[in-house]
Amino acid sequence: MAEKKEEKKKEPPKPYKKGKHCPKCGPGVKLAEHKGRFSCGKCGYYEKK
Ligand SMILES: [Zn+2]
């Protein structure tokens, strides 16, 4: 008897809410959302919400 493997459903990647981008790095770099602030992982820029 062949065992049927259940395909794991992959959760789709979370789409960025609002394309907030870093003003220093440009529109290619999005700011990461944190509690109460957005921050750029590239240059360290952050802004309060
Ligand atoms: Zn930046």
mmCIF file of the protein (N, C-alpha, C, O) and its ligand, coordinates in Angstrom:
data_MODEL
# 
_entry.id   MODEL 
# 
loop_
_entity.id 
_entity.type 
_entity.pdbx_number_of_molecules 
1 polymer     1 
2 non-polymer 1 
# 
_entity_poly.entity_id                      1 
_entity_poly.type                           'polypeptide(L)' 
_entity_poly.nstd_linkage                   no 
_entity_poly.nstd_monomer                   no 
_entity_poly.pdbx_seq_one_letter_code       MAEKKEEKKKEPPKPYKKGKHCPKCGPGVKLAEHKGRFSCGKCGYYEKK 
_entity_poly.pdbx_seq_one_letter_code_can   MAEKKEEKKKEPPKPYKKGKHCPKCGPGVKLAEHKGRFSCGKCGYYEKK 
_entity_poly.pdbx_strand_id                 A 
# 
loop_
_entity_poly_seq.entity_id 
_entity_poly_seq.num 
_entity_poly_seq.mon_id 
_entity_poly_seq.hetero 
1 1  MET n 
1 2  ALA n 
1 3  GLU n 
1 4  LYS n 
1 5  LYS n 
1 6  GLU n 
1 7  GLU n 
1 8  LYS n 
1 9  LYS n 
1 10 LYS n 
1 11 GLU n 
1 12 PRO n 
1 13 PRO n 
1 14 LYS n 
1 15 PRO n 
1 16 TYR n 
1 17 LYS n 
1 18 LYS n 
1 19 GLY n 
1 20 LYS n 
1 21 HIS n 
1 22 CYS n 
1 23 PRO n 
1 24 LYS n 
1 25 CYS n 
1 26 GLY n 
1 27 PRO n 
1 28 GLY n 
1 29 VAL n 
1 30 LYS n 
1 31 LEU n 
1 32 ALA n 
1 33 GLU n 
1 34 HIS n 
1 35 LYS n 
1 36 GLY n 
1 37 ARG n 
1 38 PHE n 
1 39 SER n 
1 40 CYS n 
1 41 GLY n 
1 42 LYS n 
1 43 CYS n 
1 44 GLY n 
1 45 TYR n 
1 46 TYR n 
1 47 GLU n 
1 48 LYS n 
1 49 LYS n 
# 
loop_
_struct_asym.id 
_struct_asym.entity_id 
A 1 
B 2 
# 
loop_
_chem_comp.id 
_chem_comp.type 
_chem_comp.mon_nstd_flag 
ALA 'L-peptide linking' y 
ARG 'L-peptide linking' y 
CYS 'L-peptide linking' y 
GLU 'L-peptide linking' y 
GLY 'peptide linking'   y 
HIS 'L-peptide linking' y 
LEU 'L-peptide linking' y 
LYS 'L-peptide linking' y 
MET 'L-peptide linking' y 
PHE 'L-peptide linking' y 
PRO 'L-peptide linking' y 
SER 'L-peptide linking' y 
TYR 'L-peptide linking' y 
VAL 'L-peptide linking' y 
ZN  non-polymer         . 
# 
_pdbx_entity_nonpoly.entity_id   2 
_pdbx_entity_nonpoly.name        ? 
_pdbx_entity_nonpoly.comp_id     ZN 
# 
_pdbx_nonpoly_scheme.asym_id         B 
_pdbx_nonpoly_scheme.entity_id       2 
_pdbx_nonpoly_scheme.mon_id          ZN 
_pdbx_nonpoly_scheme.ndb_seq_num     1 
_pdbx_nonpoly_scheme.pdb_seq_num     101 
_pdbx_nonpoly_scheme.auth_seq_num    101 
_pdbx_nonpoly_scheme.pdb_mon_id      ZN 
_pdbx_nonpoly_scheme.auth_mon_id     ZN 
_pdbx_nonpoly_scheme.pdb_strand_id   A 
_pdbx_nonpoly_scheme.pdb_ins_code    . 
# 
loop_
_atom_site.group_PDB 
_atom_site.id 
_atom_site.type_symbol 
_atom_site.label_atom_id 
_atom_site.label_alt_id 
_atom_site.label_comp_id 
_atom_site.label_asym_id 
_atom_site.label_entity_id 
_atom_site.label_seq_id 
_atom_site.pdbx_PDB_ins_code 
_atom_site.Cartn_x 
_atom_site.Cartn_y 
_atom_site.Cartn_z 
_atom_site.occupancy 
_atom_site.B_iso_or_equiv 
_atom_site.pdbx_formal_charge 
_atom_site.auth_seq_id 
_atom_site.auth_comp_id 
_atom_site.auth_asym_id 
_atom_site.auth_atom_id 
_atom_site.pdbx_PDB_model_num 
ATOM   1   N  N  . MET A 1 1  ? 0.839  -1.207 0.000  1.00 0.00 ? 1   MET A N  1 
ATOM   2   C  CA . MET A 1 1  ? 0.000  0.000  0.000  1.00 0.00 ? 1   MET A CA 1 
ATOM   3   C  C  . MET A 1 1  ? 0.872  1.255  0.000  1.00 0.00 ? 1   MET A C  1 
ATOM   4   O  O  . MET A 1 1  ? 1.772  1.427  0.823  1.00 0.00 ? 1   MET A O  1 
ATOM   5   N  N  . ALA A 1 2  ? 0.577  2.078  -0.914 1.00 0.00 ? 2   ALA A N  1 
ATOM   6   C  CA . ALA A 1 2  ? 1.367  3.309  -1.008 1.00 0.00 ? 2   ALA A CA 1 
ATOM   7   C  C  . ALA A 1 2  ? 0.821  4.374  -0.064 1.00 0.00 ? 2   ALA A C  1 
ATOM   8   O  O  . ALA A 1 2  ? -0.377 4.644  0.019  1.00 0.00 ? 2   ALA A O  1 
ATOM   9   N  N  . GLU A 1 3  ? 1.755  4.937  0.615  1.00 0.00 ? 3   GLU A N  1 
ATOM   10  C  CA . GLU A 1 3  ? 1.310  5.968  1.547  1.00 0.00 ? 3   GLU A CA 1 
ATOM   11  C  C  . GLU A 1 3  ? 1.208  7.308  0.838  1.00 0.00 ? 3   GLU A C  1 
ATOM   12  O  O  . GLU A 1 3  ? 2.118  7.741  0.131  1.00 0.00 ? 3   GLU A O  1 
ATOM   13  N  N  . LYS A 1 4  ? 0.130  7.911  1.043  1.00 0.00 ? 4   LYS A N  1 
ATOM   14  C  CA . LYS A 1 4  ? -0.040 9.217  0.383  1.00 0.00 ? 4   LYS A CA 1 
ATOM   15  C  C  . LYS A 1 4  ? 0.504  10.320 1.279  1.00 0.00 ? 4   LYS A C  1 
ATOM   16  O  O  . LYS A 1 4  ? 0.133  10.470 2.444  1.00 0.00 ? 4   LYS A O  1 
ATOM   17  N  N  . LYS A 1 5  ? 1.381  11.061 0.684  1.00 0.00 ? 5   LYS A N  1 
ATOM   18  C  CA . LYS A 1 5  ? 1.945  12.160 1.472  1.00 0.00 ? 5   LYS A CA 1 
ATOM   19  C  C  . LYS A 1 5  ? 1.052  13.386 1.339  1.00 0.00 ? 5   LYS A C  1 
ATOM   20  O  O  . LYS A 1 5  ? 0.678  13.827 0.253  1.00 0.00 ? 5   LYS A O  1 
ATOM   21  N  N  . GLU A 1 6  ? 0.753  13.881 2.470  1.00 0.00 ? 6   GLU A N  1 
ATOM   22  C  CA . GLU A 1 6  ? -0.079 15.087 2.412  1.00 0.00 ? 6   GLU A CA 1 
ATOM   23  C  C  . GLU A 1 6  ? 0.794  16.289 2.120  1.00 0.00 ? 6   GLU A C  1 
ATOM   24  O  O  . GLU A 1 6  ? 1.834  16.515 2.739  1.00 0.00 ? 6   GLU A O  1 
ATOM   25  N  N  . GLU A 1 7  ? 0.336  17.025 1.176  1.00 0.00 ? 7   GLU A N  1 
ATOM   26  C  CA . GLU A 1 7  ? 1.121  18.210 0.832  1.00 0.00 ? 7   GLU A CA 1 
ATOM   27  C  C  . GLU A 1 7  ? 0.890  19.298 1.870  1.00 0.00 ? 7   GLU A C  1 
ATOM   28  O  O  . GLU A 1 7  ? -0.234 19.667 2.210  1.00 0.00 ? 7   GLU A O  1 
ATOM   29  N  N  . LYS A 1 8  ? 2.002  19.774 2.339  1.00 0.00 ? 8   LYS A N  1 
ATOM   30  C  CA . LYS A 1 8  ? 1.874  20.851 3.333  1.00 0.00 ? 8   LYS A CA 1 
ATOM   31  C  C  . LYS A 1 8  ? 1.542  22.142 2.619  1.00 0.00 ? 8   LYS A C  1 
ATOM   32  O  O  . LYS A 1 8  ? 2.170  22.532 1.635  1.00 0.00 ? 8   LYS A O  1 
ATOM   33  N  N  . LYS A 1 9  ? 0.562  22.761 3.140  1.00 0.00 ? 9   LYS A N  1 
ATOM   34  C  CA . LYS A 1 9  ? 0.193  24.039 2.520  1.00 0.00 ? 9   LYS A CA 1 
ATOM   35  C  C  . LYS A 1 9  ? 1.114  25.123 3.037  1.00 0.00 ? 9   LYS A C  1 
ATOM   36  O  O  . LYS A 1 9  ? 1.207  25.392 4.235  1.00 0.00 ? 9   LYS A O  1 
ATOM   37  N  N  . LYS A 1 10 ? 1.769  25.714 2.104  1.00 0.00 ? 10  LYS A N  1 
ATOM   38  C  CA . LYS A 1 10 ? 2.682  26.787 2.515  1.00 0.00 ? 10  LYS A CA 1 
ATOM   39  C  C  . LYS A 1 10 ? 1.921  28.091 2.641  1.00 0.00 ? 10  LYS A C  1 
ATOM   40  O  O  . LYS A 1 10 ? 1.130  28.481 1.781  1.00 0.00 ? 10  LYS A O  1 
ATOM   41  N  N  . GLU A 1 11 ? 2.195  28.731 3.732  1.00 0.00 ? 11  GLU A N  1 
ATOM   42  C  CA . GLU A 1 11 ? 1.538  30.024 3.898  1.00 0.00 ? 11  GLU A CA 1 
ATOM   43  C  C  . GLU A 1 11 ? 2.211  31.032 2.976  1.00 0.00 ? 11  GLU A C  1 
ATOM   44  O  O  . GLU A 1 11 ? 3.437  31.109 2.893  1.00 0.00 ? 11  GLU A O  1 
ATOM   45  N  N  . PRO A 1 12 ? 1.395  31.782 2.303  1.00 0.00 ? 12  PRO A N  1 
ATOM   46  C  CA . PRO A 1 12 ? 1.975  32.791 1.421  1.00 0.00 ? 12  PRO A CA 1 
ATOM   47  C  C  . PRO A 1 12 ? 2.699  33.855 2.224  1.00 0.00 ? 12  PRO A C  1 
ATOM   48  O  O  . PRO A 1 12 ? 2.272  34.209 3.323  1.00 0.00 ? 12  PRO A O  1 
ATOM   49  N  N  . PRO A 1 13 ? 3.775  34.355 1.686  1.00 0.00 ? 13  PRO A N  1 
ATOM   50  C  CA . PRO A 1 13 ? 4.526  35.392 2.397  1.00 0.00 ? 13  PRO A CA 1 
ATOM   51  C  C  . PRO A 1 13 ? 3.651  36.605 2.642  1.00 0.00 ? 13  PRO A C  1 
ATOM   52  O  O  . PRO A 1 13 ? 2.819  36.988 1.820  1.00 0.00 ? 13  PRO A O  1 
ATOM   53  N  N  . LYS A 1 14 ? 3.869  37.177 3.774  1.00 0.00 ? 14  LYS A N  1 
ATOM   54  C  CA . LYS A 1 14 ? 3.048  38.340 4.123  1.00 0.00 ? 14  LYS A CA 1 
ATOM   55  C  C  . LYS A 1 14 ? 3.398  39.505 3.219  1.00 0.00 ? 14  LYS A C  1 
ATOM   56  O  O  . LYS A 1 14 ? 4.557  39.901 3.090  1.00 0.00 ? 14  LYS A O  1 
ATOM   57  N  N  . PRO A 1 15 ? 2.399  40.021 2.621  1.00 0.00 ? 15  PRO A N  1 
ATOM   58  C  CA . PRO A 1 15 ? 2.657  41.205 1.800  1.00 0.00 ? 15  PRO A CA 1 
ATOM   59  C  C  . PRO A 1 15 ? 2.872  42.415 2.697  1.00 0.00 ? 15  PRO A C  1 
ATOM   60  O  O  . PRO A 1 15 ? 2.231  42.571 3.737  1.00 0.00 ? 15  PRO A O  1 
ATOM   61  N  N  . TYR A 1 16 ? 3.755  43.229 2.280  1.00 0.00 ? 16  TYR A N  1 
ATOM   62  C  CA . TYR A 1 16 ? 4.024  44.416 3.079  1.00 0.00 ? 16  TYR A CA 1 
ATOM   63  C  C  . TYR A 1 16 ? 2.812  45.317 3.105  1.00 0.00 ? 16  TYR A C  1 
ATOM   64  O  O  . TYR A 1 16 ? 2.227  45.645 2.073  1.00 0.00 ? 16  TYR A O  1 
ATOM   65  N  N  . LYS A 1 17 ? 2.457  45.700 4.290  1.00 0.00 ? 17  LYS A N  1 
ATOM   66  C  CA . LYS A 1 17 ? 1.379  46.675 4.362  1.00 0.00 ? 17  LYS A CA 1 
ATOM   67  C  C  . LYS A 1 17 ? 1.974  48.027 4.015  1.00 0.00 ? 17  LYS A C  1 
ATOM   68  O  O  . LYS A 1 17 ? 2.995  48.442 4.562  1.00 0.00 ? 17  LYS A O  1 
ATOM   69  N  N  . LYS A 1 18 ? 1.343  48.661 3.143  1.00 0.00 ? 18  LYS A N  1 
ATOM   70  C  CA . LYS A 1 18 ? 1.820  49.988 2.757  1.00 0.00 ? 18  LYS A CA 1 
ATOM   71  C  C  . LYS A 1 18 ? 3.311  49.935 2.443  1.00 0.00 ? 18  LYS A C  1 
ATOM   72  O  O  . LYS A 1 18 ? 4.123  49.567 3.292  1.00 0.00 ? 18  LYS A O  1 
ATOM   73  N  N  . GLY A 1 19 ? 3.642  50.288 1.272  1.00 0.00 ? 19  GLY A N  1 
ATOM   74  C  CA . GLY A 1 19 ? 5.054  50.240 0.902  1.00 0.00 ? 19  GLY A CA 1 
ATOM   75  C  C  . GLY A 1 19 ? 5.845  51.396 1.454  1.00 0.00 ? 19  GLY A C  1 
ATOM   76  O  O  . GLY A 1 19 ? 6.268  52.293 0.725  1.00 0.00 ? 19  GLY A O  1 
ATOM   77  N  N  . LYS A 1 20 ? 6.036  51.358 2.751  1.00 0.00 ? 20  LYS A N  1 
ATOM   78  C  CA . LYS A 1 20 ? 6.850  52.424 3.344  1.00 0.00 ? 20  LYS A CA 1 
ATOM   79  C  C  . LYS A 1 20 ? 8.314  52.119 3.080  1.00 0.00 ? 20  LYS A C  1 
ATOM   80  O  O  . LYS A 1 20 ? 8.803  51.036 3.402  1.00 0.00 ? 20  LYS A O  1 
ATOM   81  N  N  . HIS A 1 21 ? 8.981  53.049 2.512  1.00 0.00 ? 21  HIS A N  1 
ATOM   82  C  CA . HIS A 1 21 ? 10.381 52.782 2.211  1.00 0.00 ? 21  HIS A CA 1 
ATOM   83  C  C  . HIS A 1 21 ? 11.291 53.782 2.907  1.00 0.00 ? 21  HIS A C  1 
ATOM   84  O  O  . HIS A 1 21 ? 10.869 54.832 3.391  1.00 0.00 ? 21  HIS A O  1 
ATOM   85  N  N  . CYS A 1 22 ? 12.536 53.404 2.930  1.00 0.00 ? 22  CYS A N  1 
ATOM   86  C  CA . CYS A 1 22 ? 13.522 54.232 3.610  1.00 0.00 ? 22  CYS A CA 1 
ATOM   87  C  C  . CYS A 1 22 ? 13.842 55.479 2.793  1.00 0.00 ? 22  CYS A C  1 
ATOM   88  O  O  . CYS A 1 22 ? 14.186 55.386 1.615  1.00 0.00 ? 22  CYS A O  1 
ATOM   89  N  N  . PRO A 1 23 ? 13.730 56.623 3.413  1.00 0.00 ? 23  PRO A N  1 
ATOM   90  C  CA . PRO A 1 23 ? 14.026 57.874 2.705  1.00 0.00 ? 23  PRO A CA 1 
ATOM   91  C  C  . PRO A 1 23 ? 15.507 58.036 2.412  1.00 0.00 ? 23  PRO A C  1 
ATOM   92  O  O  . PRO A 1 23 ? 15.898 58.811 1.540  1.00 0.00 ? 23  PRO A O  1 
ATOM   93  N  N  . LYS A 1 24 ? 16.317 57.305 3.139  1.00 0.00 ? 24  LYS A N  1 
ATOM   94  C  CA . LYS A 1 24 ? 17.769 57.420 2.931  1.00 0.00 ? 24  LYS A CA 1 
ATOM   95  C  C  . LYS A 1 24 ? 18.238 56.475 1.833  1.00 0.00 ? 24  LYS A C  1 
ATOM   96  O  O  . LYS A 1 24 ? 19.044 56.840 0.978  1.00 0.00 ? 24  LYS A O  1 
ATOM   97  N  N  . CYS A 1 25 ? 17.719 55.261 1.876  1.00 0.00 ? 25  CYS A N  1 
ATOM   98  C  CA . CYS A 1 25 ? 18.174 54.254 0.910  1.00 0.00 ? 25  CYS A CA 1 
ATOM   99  C  C  . CYS A 1 25 ? 17.378 54.289 -0.393 1.00 0.00 ? 25  CYS A C  1 
ATOM   100 O  O  . CYS A 1 25 ? 17.814 53.761 -1.416 1.00 0.00 ? 25  CYS A O  1 
ATOM   101 N  N  . GLY A 1 26 ? 16.219 54.911 -0.340 1.00 0.00 ? 26  GLY A N  1 
ATOM   102 C  CA . GLY A 1 26 ? 15.441 54.990 -1.554 1.00 0.00 ? 26  GLY A CA 1 
ATOM   103 C  C  . GLY A 1 26 ? 14.293 54.008 -1.574 1.00 0.00 ? 26  GLY A C  1 
ATOM   104 O  O  . GLY A 1 26 ? 14.124 53.198 -0.663 1.00 0.00 ? 26  GLY A O  1 
ATOM   105 N  N  . PRO A 1 27 ? 13.509 54.096 -2.630 1.00 0.00 ? 27  PRO A N  1 
ATOM   106 C  CA . PRO A 1 27 ? 12.298 53.276 -2.727 1.00 0.00 ? 27  PRO A CA 1 
ATOM   107 C  C  . PRO A 1 27 ? 12.555 51.781 -2.845 1.00 0.00 ? 27  PRO A C  1 
ATOM   108 O  O  . PRO A 1 27 ? 11.625 50.986 -2.714 1.00 0.00 ? 27  PRO A O  1 
ATOM   109 N  N  . GLY A 1 28 ? 13.791 51.388 -3.088 1.00 0.00 ? 28  GLY A N  1 
ATOM   110 C  CA . GLY A 1 28 ? 14.087 49.956 -3.213 1.00 0.00 ? 28  GLY A CA 1 
ATOM   111 C  C  . GLY A 1 28 ? 14.171 49.268 -1.864 1.00 0.00 ? 28  GLY A C  1 
ATOM   112 O  O  . GLY A 1 28 ? 14.097 48.042 -1.780 1.00 0.00 ? 28  GLY A O  1 
ATOM   113 N  N  . VAL A 1 29 ? 14.323 50.047 -0.819 1.00 0.00 ? 29  VAL A N  1 
ATOM   114 C  CA . VAL A 1 29 ? 14.485 49.472 0.516  1.00 0.00 ? 29  VAL A CA 1 
ATOM   115 C  C  . VAL A 1 29 ? 13.274 49.791 1.373  1.00 0.00 ? 29  VAL A C  1 
ATOM   116 O  O  . VAL A 1 29 ? 12.948 50.948 1.639  1.00 0.00 ? 29  VAL A O  1 
ATOM   117 N  N  . LYS A 1 30 ? 12.628 48.723 1.790  1.00 0.00 ? 30  LYS A N  1 
ATOM   118 C  CA . LYS A 1 30 ? 11.427 48.932 2.591  1.00 0.00 ? 30  LYS A CA 1 
ATOM   119 C  C  . LYS A 1 30 ? 11.788 48.942 4.067  1.00 0.00 ? 30  LYS A C  1 
ATOM   120 O  O  . LYS A 1 30 ? 12.752 48.315 4.507  1.00 0.00 ? 30  LYS A O  1 
ATOM   121 N  N  . LEU A 1 31 ? 10.987 49.671 4.801  1.00 0.00 ? 31  LEU A N  1 
ATOM   122 C  CA . LEU A 1 31 ? 11.203 49.718 6.239  1.00 0.00 ? 31  LEU A CA 1 
ATOM   123 C  C  . LEU A 1 31 ? 10.502 48.542 6.894  1.00 0.00 ? 31  LEU A C  1 
ATOM   124 O  O  . LEU A 1 31 ? 9.390  48.174 6.517  1.00 0.00 ? 31  LEU A O  1 
ATOM   125 N  N  . ALA A 1 32 ? 11.158 47.969 7.861  1.00 0.00 ? 32  ALA A N  1 
ATOM   126 C  CA . ALA A 1 32 ? 10.563 46.868 8.598  1.00 0.00 ? 32  ALA A CA 1 
ATOM   127 C  C  . ALA A 1 32 ? 9.664  47.428 9.687  1.00 0.00 ? 32  ALA A C  1 
ATOM   128 O  O  . ALA A 1 32 ? 10.000 48.407 10.353 1.00 0.00 ? 32  ALA A O  1 
ATOM   129 N  N  . GLU A 1 33 ? 8.527  46.793 9.853  1.00 0.00 ? 33  GLU A N  1 
ATOM   130 C  CA . GLU A 1 33 ? 7.597  47.305 10.846 1.00 0.00 ? 33  GLU A CA 1 
ATOM   131 C  C  . GLU A 1 33 ? 7.847  46.675 12.202 1.00 0.00 ? 33  GLU A C  1 
ATOM   132 O  O  . GLU A 1 33 ? 7.903  45.453 12.341 1.00 0.00 ? 33  GLU A O  1 
ATOM   133 N  N  . HIS A 1 34 ? 7.993  47.516 13.175 1.00 0.00 ? 34  HIS A N  1 
ATOM   134 C  CA . HIS A 1 34 ? 8.136  47.029 14.540 1.00 0.00 ? 34  HIS A CA 1 
ATOM   135 C  C  . HIS A 1 34 ? 7.059  47.659 15.390 1.00 0.00 ? 34  HIS A C  1 
ATOM   136 O  O  . HIS A 1 34 ? 6.266  48.478 14.926 1.00 0.00 ? 34  HIS A O  1 
ATOM   137 N  N  . LYS A 1 35 ? 7.050  47.261 16.626 1.00 0.00 ? 35  LYS A N  1 
ATOM   138 C  CA . LYS A 1 35 ? 6.051  47.823 17.513 1.00 0.00 ? 35  LYS A CA 1 
ATOM   139 C  C  . LYS A 1 35 ? 6.341  49.295 17.732 1.00 0.00 ? 35  LYS A C  1 
ATOM   140 O  O  . LYS A 1 35 ? 7.312  49.666 18.392 1.00 0.00 ? 35  LYS A O  1 
ATOM   141 N  N  . GLY A 1 36 ? 5.503  50.103 17.182 1.00 0.00 ? 36  GLY A N  1 
ATOM   142 C  CA . GLY A 1 36 ? 5.635  51.528 17.429 1.00 0.00 ? 36  GLY A CA 1 
ATOM   143 C  C  . GLY A 1 36 ? 6.576  52.263 16.503 1.00 0.00 ? 36  GLY A C  1 
ATOM   144 O  O  . GLY A 1 36 ? 6.662  53.490 16.542 1.00 0.00 ? 36  GLY A O  1 
ATOM   145 N  N  . ARG A 1 37 ? 7.287  51.514 15.663 1.00 0.00 ? 37  ARG A N  1 
ATOM   146 C  CA . ARG A 1 37 ? 8.204  52.219 14.762 1.00 0.00 ? 37  ARG A CA 1 
ATOM   147 C  C  . ARG A 1 37 ? 8.525  51.407 13.529 1.00 0.00 ? 37  ARG A C  1 
ATOM   148 O  O  . ARG A 1 37 ? 8.323  50.194 13.473 1.00 0.00 ? 37  ARG A O  1 
ATOM   149 N  N  . PHE A 1 38 ? 9.023  52.111 12.561 1.00 0.00 ? 38  PHE A N  1 
ATOM   150 C  CA . PHE A 1 38 ? 9.527  51.453 11.361 1.00 0.00 ? 38  PHE A CA 1 
ATOM   151 C  C  . PHE A 1 38 ? 11.024 51.615 11.360 1.00 0.00 ? 38  PHE A C  1 
ATOM   152 O  O  . PHE A 1 38 ? 11.538 52.655 11.773 1.00 0.00 ? 38  PHE A O  1 
ATOM   153 N  N  . SER A 1 39 ? 11.725 50.613 10.906 1.00 0.00 ? 39  SER A N  1 
ATOM   154 C  CA . SER A 1 39 ? 13.167 50.776 10.864 1.00 0.00 ? 39  SER A CA 1 
ATOM   155 C  C  . SER A 1 39 ? 13.747 50.161 9.595  1.00 0.00 ? 39  SER A C  1 
ATOM   156 O  O  . SER A 1 39 ? 13.210 49.216 9.017  1.00 0.00 ? 39  SER A O  1 
ATOM   157 N  N  . CYS A 1 40 ? 14.862 50.743 9.197  1.00 0.00 ? 40  CYS A N  1 
ATOM   158 C  CA . CYS A 1 40 ? 15.552 50.250 8.017  1.00 0.00 ? 40  CYS A CA 1 
ATOM   159 C  C  . CYS A 1 40 ? 16.700 49.354 8.461  1.00 0.00 ? 40  CYS A C  1 
ATOM   160 O  O  . CYS A 1 40 ? 17.516 49.749 9.294  1.00 0.00 ? 40  CYS A O  1 
ATOM   161 N  N  . GLY A 1 41 ? 16.761 48.167 7.915  1.00 0.00 ? 41  GLY A N  1 
ATOM   162 C  CA . GLY A 1 41 ? 17.820 47.243 8.315  1.00 0.00 ? 41  GLY A CA 1 
ATOM   163 C  C  . GLY A 1 41 ? 19.130 47.549 7.618  1.00 0.00 ? 41  GLY A C  1 
ATOM   164 O  O  . GLY A 1 41 ? 20.174 46.985 7.945  1.00 0.00 ? 41  GLY A O  1 
ATOM   165 N  N  . LYS A 1 42 ? 19.059 48.441 6.663  1.00 0.00 ? 42  LYS A N  1 
ATOM   166 C  CA . LYS A 1 42 ? 20.256 48.725 5.885  1.00 0.00 ? 42  LYS A CA 1 
ATOM   167 C  C  . LYS A 1 42 ? 21.082 49.844 6.479  1.00 0.00 ? 42  LYS A C  1 
ATOM   168 O  O  . LYS A 1 42 ? 22.291 49.713 6.666  1.00 0.00 ? 42  LYS A O  1 
ATOM   169 N  N  . CYS A 1 43 ? 20.410 50.951 6.774  1.00 0.00 ? 43  CYS A N  1 
ATOM   170 C  CA . CYS A 1 43 ? 21.168 52.106 7.253  1.00 0.00 ? 43  CYS A CA 1 
ATOM   171 C  C  . CYS A 1 43 ? 20.875 52.443 8.712  1.00 0.00 ? 43  CYS A C  1 
ATOM   172 O  O  . CYS A 1 43 ? 21.539 53.288 9.312  1.00 0.00 ? 43  CYS A O  1 
ATOM   173 N  N  . GLY A 1 44 ? 19.868 51.770 9.273  1.00 0.00 ? 44  GLY A N  1 
ATOM   174 C  CA . GLY A 1 44 ? 19.586 52.011 10.673 1.00 0.00 ? 44  GLY A CA 1 
ATOM   175 C  C  . GLY A 1 44 ? 18.592 53.141 10.898 1.00 0.00 ? 44  GLY A C  1 
ATOM   176 O  O  . GLY A 1 44 ? 18.279 53.499 12.034 1.00 0.00 ? 44  GLY A O  1 
ATOM   177 N  N  . TYR A 1 45 ? 18.114 53.683 9.818  1.00 0.00 ? 45  TYR A N  1 
ATOM   178 C  CA . TYR A 1 45 ? 17.128 54.743 9.948  1.00 0.00 ? 45  TYR A CA 1 
ATOM   179 C  C  . TYR A 1 45 ? 15.846 54.196 10.555 1.00 0.00 ? 45  TYR A C  1 
ATOM   180 O  O  . TYR A 1 45 ? 15.436 53.075 10.253 1.00 0.00 ? 45  TYR A O  1 
ATOM   181 N  N  . TYR A 1 46 ? 15.228 54.979 11.397 1.00 0.00 ? 46  TYR A N  1 
ATOM   182 C  CA . TYR A 1 46 ? 13.911 54.545 11.887 1.00 0.00 ? 46  TYR A CA 1 
ATOM   183 C  C  . TYR A 1 46 ? 13.019 55.741 12.127 1.00 0.00 ? 46  TYR A C  1 
ATOM   184 O  O  . TYR A 1 46 ? 13.488 56.856 12.356 1.00 0.00 ? 46  TYR A O  1 
ATOM   185 N  N  . GLU A 1 47 ? 11.777 55.499 12.073 1.00 0.00 ? 47  GLU A N  1 
ATOM   186 C  CA . GLU A 1 47 ? 10.852 56.570 12.371 1.00 0.00 ? 47  GLU A CA 1 
ATOM   187 C  C  . GLU A 1 47 ? 9.695  56.052 13.192 1.00 0.00 ? 47  GLU A C  1 
ATOM   188 O  O  . GLU A 1 47 ? 9.292  54.893 13.094 1.00 0.00 ? 47  GLU A O  1 
ATOM   189 N  N  . LYS A 1 48 ? 9.177  56.951 14.006 1.00 0.00 ? 48  LYS A N  1 
ATOM   190 C  CA . LYS A 1 48 ? 8.061  56.558 14.860 1.00 0.00 ? 48  LYS A CA 1 
ATOM   191 C  C  . LYS A 1 48 ? 6.793  56.485 14.030 1.00 0.00 ? 48  LYS A C  1 
ATOM   192 O  O  . LYS A 1 48 ? 6.643  57.156 13.009 1.00 0.00 ? 48  LYS A O  1 
ATOM   193 N  N  . LYS A 1 49 ? 5.906  55.664 14.497 1.00 0.00 ? 49  LYS A N  1 
ATOM   194 C  CA . LYS A 1 49 ? 4.638  55.539 13.783 1.00 0.00 ? 49  LYS A CA 1 
ATOM   195 C  C  . LYS A 1 49 ? 3.769  56.743 14.056 1.00 0.00 ? 49  LYS A C  1 
ATOM   196 O  O  . LYS A 1 49 ? 2.653  56.828 13.543 1.00 0.00 ? 49  LYS A O  1 
HETATM 197 ZN ZN . ZN  B 2 .  ? 17.849 52.918 4.946  1.00 0.00 2 101 ZN  A ZN 1 
# 
